[in-house]
Amino acid sequence: MQTKYPGCVFLAVIGIVTSVPIKMADNVLDLSYDYVNKVMPYFPGNKAFNLKPVFKGTVTVDGFKKMYTARNEFETAEHGGTHYDAPSHFCNTPKCWYPEDIPVSMFYGEACVVNVAESANKTPNYGLSVNDLMTYERKYGKIPQGAYVIMYSGWGKYFDNKTAYMGHETDMDMMAWPSFSPQAMKWLLDERDIKGIGVDSLSLDVPSLKYKLTHILAMGRNKIGYENLANVEKMPARGATIVAFPMKIKGGTGGPARVVAMWNGSTRTTVNILSLVIAALSVIIYF
């Protein structure tokens, strides 16, 4: 058989070779704290995490085979440790999602990390403001639709110290941590239509505001909230994608989540896809 279009064959081979494998990200960062028995900070009244060993050892199978196995039981409040707030947490209208209603696409999006560590260090009950968001956009560009806005306050350094992390473990009037102001939340909903927000502190609302308006605004618009995020200081201000894998508790209001950030994806991904298209077209033309 005579080769009519040797160039097409060459393009097909190159396209296929360069399309496998497709590299997704150069950096993957765990934004989740370990769940540890009864030492994690919880909002007063929430049941602390407790892991109870049930069995650990060797069992005999079929009368002679030895097999090691282990299993545990655990109990915890939905809202503790690194977790997500479902819209049902602060919304009870028919349109508001329970965990089983939330589209999977809601659990990933571009992460825009807003640094308010200096302000939080001066004012523990600091509320991230609209001005903070506008300052961020002047430096890093417009927050895109469908993004997650993540607050970096530096509060993670206190996570292992309940009193420092919460201000006080039981007295609501003495509690202190930074979070989003309701004004910033409303601006993000009305002007940027984000998917949700995340904080490196205990709650989406500052404790000095008893009426949890940031929660109410976000949940009322079917947005997601992540609380107690770890390692936020290691994230870039722009360019990362945040992905979460929460427990799907039917009828719940949230639950534990493994949250990760990925960034510095190779530009080769686009080249790979383009090459694969060229390869397919080349084969079609050839034959």
C-alpha positions, 0 to 999 in steps of 0.5 A: 500500500502506498502512503498518500499522506505521510505527514498525516501519519506522522501527526497521528503518531505524534498526537497519540504519543504526546496525549498519554499520560495527561498530567493534571497538577504539579502540586496537591495540598491537603487542606484537612486536619486529622480527626483525633479523639476529643482534642479538636475544637468544636462549637459548644454543644457539638459532640466531639469526635471519638474513635473506638476500636472494635477489633484488631487481631488475627482471625482463622478462616476456613479452619487454618488460614490466618488473616489480620483485620481491624475495625473501629466505630466513631461518633462525632457532630456533623460540624467539627474538624475540617468539614463542609456546611450544606445549605440545609444547615441554615435554610429550610425552604424547599429550594435549599439543598440537603447533602444528597441534592448537591450536584457534584460539580459544586465540590470543586472550583477555582480558589481565590485566597484572600490574605487578612492575616495582618488584620486578624492579628490585630483584631481577632473578631475581624470580618473579611470585608468588601474592601479586602475583596476589592483590594484582592481583585486589583492585585490578582484580577476579578474573582470568577463566577463559580470560584471558592473564596478562601480566607487566610487569616493565619488562625491555623497556628492556633488549631492545637490550642482550643482556647487560642483558636476559639478565644474561649471554649465555653463562654460565647461572649468571650469567643473570638476568631476571624471570618467573613463579614455578611457584607462581603458574603452578600457582595460575593453572591450578588456581584460574583456568583461564587460557589462558596467560601472557606475559612481557616477558623472555626466558623463562617461567621465571626462569634461577635455576631450572634445572628449568623448572617454570613451562614444565612446568606450563603446557605439561602443561595445554595452555596457551600462553606468549608470550615477549619481548613488547614495549610491555607498559608501554603496556597497561592493567592490565585491559580489553585483548584479546590476539591472536596470529598465530603460524606454524603449524609442523606437528610444531613446538614453537612459533614466531615470532608477531605479538602485538597488544593491543586495547582501549577497544572502543566500547560501540556494538558491543553497541548495533549488534547489538541494533539489528540484531536489532530491525530484523530483528524489525521487518521480520518483524512488518511483513510 
